[in-house]
Amino acid sequence: MEKRLGFVGIILEDRKKQADAVNKILSDYGENIVARVGLPYKEKNCSVITLTVDITTDDLGTMTGRLGNIAGVSVKSALSKQNSQNK
């Protein structure tokens, strides 16, 4: 299956409770993560993570599904229409 370029947005409602579980999953998919930006919002005890990924649709679905199954974690993603090897 072909990899495609895309992004993933993740919101942790309670970063102290959810960070370990989220980081474990992201570590499992580290070879697919091109860039990661994490912004803790201390005033609200939450965090936003934005990923740039180069990943297959199957792996993206599995990764985002695992992340979305963590209580208090919201995930949205999108992939390019063309595979990342076309250029």
N, C-alpha and C positions, 0 to 999 in steps of 0.2 A: 504494500500500500504506500502511496506517495505522501510525503510530508508537505504541509502547507504552513505558510507564515500566518500568525495571528496574534491575538492578545487575550488575556484573561484578567478580569477584575475581581478581586476578592475583598470582602468586608468582614472583619472579625468584630463582633459586637462586644466581646470581652477579651481583649488581647491576652491578658494574663492566663485565662482559662484555656484559650484555644490555640495559642501560639505553638506549643509543642506538637500538637497533632497536625496542624497545618504545615509546619516546617518539615515534619517527617514525610508527609506526602510529597511536598515539593522536592525534597531530597531524592525521593524515589524516581522523579522525572527530571532530575537535574540536567541530563544530557539533551533534553528538549527545550530547556529554558535558555533563551538568548540574552535576556536582560530582566532584572527584577528591581523594582522600586518599592520600598516599604515606607509608609508614612504613619507613624503613631500619632494619634490624636488624644493626647494625655487628658485634656479637659473632659473628654467623654469616655475615657478608658476603652477606646476602640482603635482599630487600625485598618488602613487600606493598603492592599498590595496590588501592584500592577505588574503583570508579566508580559514579555514579548516571547512568543514560542515559535518553534519550528517543529511541527508534530503531526502525526497522522490523526485522522478524524476519530479512529477507534481509541487511540491513547488519550486524546483530548477528552473524549466522553468518559472514559474510565477515571481520569484524573479529576475532572470537574465533578463527577458523580461522587467520588470519595470525599472531596472537599465539601460538597453540598450536604453530605450526610452528617457532618459535624454540627451539632446544635449551636445555633448562633452565628453560623458562617453562611454568607450569601456569595454566590458566584455567577458571573456572566462572562461569556466568551464569544469570539467571532474569529473566523478564518478567512483568508483570501480565497478568491475563486479559483486561482491557478495554483498548481503545486510549486514549491519553492525551487525546484530544479529547472524551471522553464527559462530562466534568464541567463 
